[in-house]
Amino acid sequence: MDPDIDTVVRQRIRAMRVAKGWTLDSLAHRCHLSPSTLSRIETGHRRVALDQLVPIARALGTSLDVLVEPVDDTDVVIRPEPHTTDGITVWPLSRDATPAGVVVAKMRMDPAVEKHARQLRVHPGHEWFTVLSGTVRLRLAERTIIIPAGHAAEFACTVPHSFAPQDGPAEILSIFDHDGERAHLRGSPASAASLT
C-alpha cells in the first residue's frame, strides 16, 4: 500500500473507532485482532495488510473502499448548474455517486407550480426537505400541512403527496433516496414540476 494511503487508512480506522465510542479492546474483539496489533496499526508502527483491513472494515460497519479511498481534494467544491422547468429551479448539490445513495438539491418554487401540484403522486422512496425561505404547502393524502421557513418535513413517498409554495415563492433544501431522486429530478418535466 502507498505510504500516504497507509497513513490515511490508519487515520480513518482510528477516527471511525473513536466516533463509535469504542476502545482499542472493543474494536480488536470485533475484528478478531489483538489490541496491541490494532494499536500498532493505528499508530503506524505496523503496516496494515489486506487480510486485516477486511475484518476491520466489517467491524466498523463500512466497506473496504471507504477505508482505502485515496484522498483527492482537487475538486471538493460542487458548482451546481441550475435547471428550470415549469416554475421550479433545481440546483443539484451532491455528486451523482454519493456513498449513502442519497441526492441533495436546492429548489426554488414559484407560484406557477400550483397548477402542477393539484395531482397527488405516489412512487417508491423516502423524502426529507427543509424550507429555507417562504412557506410550503405539503399535501399527504387527505392532510394539508403548512411548513414555514426553518421547519422540515419527512415522509414516505408511498403516501400520495405533492407540495407547492404558499403565498409566493419558496426555497427548499431536499434530500432524496435513489427512488425519490429518480422520480423528482430525473422524471419528465411534468413530474419534476409537480415535485412528486
N, C-alpha and C positions, 0 to 999 in steps of 0.2 A: 504494500500500500504506500502511496506517495506520502512523504513525511508531513506535508501540510494537511492532507486529508486525514492522516492519522491523528493529528492534533485536534482537528475539527470533530472527529468521531469521539475522541476522549471527552472533549468538552460537552458534546451533545449527550453522551451517556450520563455524565455527572449531572448536567442540568435537568435531564428528564427524571433521574432518580430523586434529586432534591425537590423538584416540583411535585412529585408524588408523596413527598414526606418520608421516603424510605431511607433507612441506614444502609451502609455497605452490606451488613449482615443480611438485611431483609432482601435486597436485590440478589445477593450471592445465593441465598437459599432458593429464590425463584428461578434462577437460571442455572443452578447446579454447578456453580463455580465456588472456589474458596474465597472468603472475604479478602484474604491477602492478595490473591490473583487479581480480583476485581479492583482492589486499591492500587496495585501496580499498573493496571491498565489505565485507570483514571488519571494517575499522576505522571504517566509517560515512562515509568521505569520498566515497562514491559510492552512490547509491540502487540497490538491486538490482532488475533488471527481470525480468519473467516469462520472457523468452526466454533469460535467463541462469540462472534457477532450475532449469529443466528439465534442462539438461545437468549442472549441479552436483549435483542430487539423484541423477541416474542414476549419475554418477561415484562418489558416496558410498554407492551401493547402498541408497538409501532412496527414499521416494516424496515427491512434491511436498506431499502432505497433511501428512506428518510435519514438513517444514520450515516450513510456514506455519500449522500448527495454533495457534490463539490460546491464550495462557496463561490458564487458568481454574483457579485454586486455591481456588475457593469451597467445593468439597467433595472433598478428596483422601482423606478418611477413608472406608474401606469399613466399614459396620456390618453384619456378617453375621447373617442370620436363620437359626438352626439348624432343620433338618428331621430328624425321627427316624422311621425305618421299620425294623421287624424287628431291633432291636438295633444299628442304625447311626445315629449322629447326624452330619450333614454341615453344615459351615459354609462356604458359598462365600466365597472370599477375593479374588476378582477380579471385575471387571465383565464384563458379557456380551460386549462387543466389544473384546477385548484385541487390540493390534496384531499380535502373533505368532500369534493364533488358538489360544492355549492357555488353559486354565482351571485355577485353583489352588483347592484345597479342603482343609480340615482335616476329618478323620474320626475319630470315636471308635467303636470296635467293641467290643461287649460279647460275652461267651461265647455268647449266643443266635445269633450269626451262624454258628456252626459248622455247624448243620444246612443252611444255605443254601450253604455253601462246599464241599460234597461234590461238586457237579457242576462240572466244568471247562467253561469257556465260551470261545468264540473270537469275535472281532469285529475290524474294521479298527482301526488306530490304534497308538499307542505310549504307554507309560505310565512314569512315574517316581514313586517315593514314598520318603520317609524316615520312619523310625519315631521319633516324639517320646517316647513312653513305652510301656512294656510290651514284648512280643515278638510278632512277626507270623510266621505260617507261610505261606509262599508256595509254591504248587504250580504248577509249569511242566511240563506233560505228565507224564512219569514221575518227575520230580525233585521233591523236597520240600526247601525251603531255609528255615532258621530265621534270621530277621533281628531282632537285638536293637536296643534303643534306641540312636540315634546312627548307625546304619547305613542304607544306602539300597539300592534295587533299581531297575533299569531294564530294560524288556523290550518286545518286540513283542507286541501283543495278538493276533496271528495264531497265537501259540503257545497251546494250550489251557491255561487258567490259572484260579486262584482264590486268594484269601487270606483269612485269618481270624486272630483273636487266639490266642495260645498261652498257656495257663495264666493266664487273667484278661484284663481289658480291655486294649486297646491304642489308642494315638492315632497317626495318621499325617498327614503333610502330603503331598498328592499333586498332581502336575501332569499334566494330560491334554491331548492334542491334541484337535482337534474331534471326531474319531470316538470317541475314548476317553471324552470328556465326555458325548457323546450316549448311549453305552452304559452308563456308570456313574451319571450324575447325572440323566439325563432319561428313563431307561427305566422299565419297570414296577417296582412295589415289590419284586417278587422279584428282578429283575436288579439293582436298587440294593442290596438286602440281600446279594446274593452278591458284590457289588463286581466284577462281570465284565461 
